[in-house]
Amino acid sequence: MEYQIAADSLKDRVILVTGAGEGIGRQAAISYAAHGATVILLGRTVAKLEAVYDEIEALGYPQPAIIPLDLMGATKQNYLDMAETIEGQFGHLDGVLHNAGLLGVLSPFDQLGEDTFDEVMQVNVKAQFLMTQALMPLVKKAKDGRIIFTSSSVGHQGRAFWGAYAISKFATEGMMQVLADELSNTHVRVNAINPGGTRTGMRAKAFPAEDASLLKTPEDIIPLYLYLMGPESKDVHGQCIDAQPKRKPGPAGAES
């Protein structure tokens, strides 16, 4: 499906992007800014966030903001303080892209360490739960708020050795569905994206022998991220959408 969004579709919107220092988060932040949004860059490495900030400024897009935060150690109070800061500076928050994630260690289930499990669940599930709770009042105030979670194909169908990461993505999709159902009678739209195999650092860590040149780049899959964050997606709610849907075989085995 081709996702279409107007050039100024995100004008005057304030959008928070987690994991904004690299990969898909970086590209989403730049693309949101290109469509008129004021982007809040959240991540753990200040130098990476500053590089994205500088790139957005150099392109002449709306001036972004930076929130350095390590999701591993952040507390509920950190998120409440963050929400207060955003409200004080911008007055509203139109969208949240939960992009930050931790891969952990790929290993057999019976060899998965408790520490690894806890770390992955902390970053991929609990941090997003607490952050969303804290930001909900602000997003509800928006004309048509958007919350986007990040899932994975291993969050649809469990796969051997993907352990904590797969479990965390099942939890993420469940959280998205619960929240979407609760907000079904509001102007807030809640969805998730499965980016698929994409040329990122996390993908390289999971598949070190893979030829990265064969993968889609973050820029290739960004139209879906733009569509779900903009007004064009007002009728899409409670879904997890594949950014790289597998094509069904057509006649004589040809792909359609």
WORAPE-V529913 format. One record per backbone hydrogen bond with DSSP energy under -1.0 kcal/mol. CO is the residue of the C=O (numbers start at 1). NH is the residue of the N-H. E is the energy in kcal/mol with one decimal. If there is no record, write none. Layout:
CO;NH;E + CO;NH;E
This chain:
6;9;-1.8 + 8;11;-1.8 + 10;13;-2.1 + 13;38;-3.2 + 14;94;-2.1 + 14;95;-1.6 + 15;40;-3.0 + 16;97;-3.0 + 17;42;-2.6 + 22;26;-1.3 + 23;27;-2.0 + 24;28;-2.9 + 25;29;-2.4 + 26;30;-2.2 + 27;31;-2.6 + 28;32;-2.9 + 29;33;-2.3 + 30;34;-2.1 + 31;35;-1.1 + 32;37;-2.2 + 33;36;-1.9 + 35;10;-1.8 + 36;12;-1.3 + 38;15;-2.3 + 39;65;-2.2 + 40;17;-2.6 + 41;67;-3.1 + 42;19;-1.1 + 42;20;-2.2 + 43;69;-3.0 + 45;49;-1.9 + 46;50;-2.8 + 47;51;-1.7 + 48;52;-1.8 + 49;53;-2.7 + 50;54;-2.7 + 51;55;-1.9 + 52;56;-2.5 + 53;57;-2.4 + 54;58;-2.7 + 55;59;-1.4 + 56;61;-1.8 + 57;60;-1.6 + 65;41;-3.4 + 67;43;-1.4 + 70;73;-1.0 + 70;74;-1.3 + 75;79;-1.6 + 76;80;-2.1 + 77;81;-2.8 + 78;82;-2.1 + 79;83;-2.4 + 80;84;-2.0 + 81;85;-2.3 + 82;86;-2.6 + 83;87;-2.4 + 84;88;-2.3 + 85;89;-2.3 + 86;90;-3.1 + 87;91;-1.0 + 94;146;-2.0 + 95;16;-2.7 + 96;148;-3.0 + 97;18;-2.4 + 97;99;-1.4 + 108;111;-1.8 + 109;112;-1.3 + 113;117;-2.3 + 114;118;-2.7 + 115;119;-2.5 + 116;120;-2.5 + 117;121;-2.4 + 118;122;-2.2 + 119;123;-2.2 + 120;124;-2.8 + 121;125;-1.7 + 121;126;-2.6 + 122;127;-2.7 + 125;129;-2.4 + 126;130;-2.8 + 127;131;-2.5 + 128;132;-2.4 + 129;133;-2.2 + 130;134;-2.2 + 131;135;-2.1 + 132;136;-1.6 + 135;139;-2.3 + 136;140;-2.7 + 145;189;-2.5 + 146;96;-2.1 + 147;191;-2.2 + 148;98;-3.3 + 149;193;-2.2 + 152;155;-1.9 + 153;156;-1.2 + 153;157;-1.9 + 159;162;-1.8 + 161;107;-1.2 + 162;166;-1.9 + 163;167;-2.3 + 164;168;-2.6 + 165;169;-1.7 + 166;170;-2.1 + 167;171;-2.1 + 168;172;-2.0 + 169;173;-2.3 + 170;174;-2.1 + 171;175;-2.6 + 172;176;-2.4 + 173;177;-2.3 + 174;178;-2.5 + 175;179;-2.5 + 176;180;-2.7 + 177;181;-2.3 + 178;182;-2.1 + 179;183;-1.9 + 181;184;-1.1 + 183;186;-1.9 + 189;147;-2.4 + 190;238;-3.2 + 191;149;-2.5 + 192;241;-2.6 + 193;151;-2.9 + 194;243;-2.9 + 198;200;-1.9 + 200;204;-2.0 + 201;205;-1.8 + 202;206;-2.0 + 203;207;-2.6 + 207;210;-1.6 + 210;212;-1.1 + 211;214;-1.9 + 212;215;-1.7 + 216;199;-2.8 + 217;221;-1.1 + 221;224;-1.0 + 222;226;-2.2 + 223;227;-2.6 + 224;228;-2.5 + 226;230;-1.1 + 230;233;-1.4 + 231;234;-1.4 + 233;236;-2.2 + 239;192;-2.9 + 241;194;-2.5 + 248;256;-2.4 + 250;253;-1.5 + 251;254;-2.0 + 254;250;-8.3
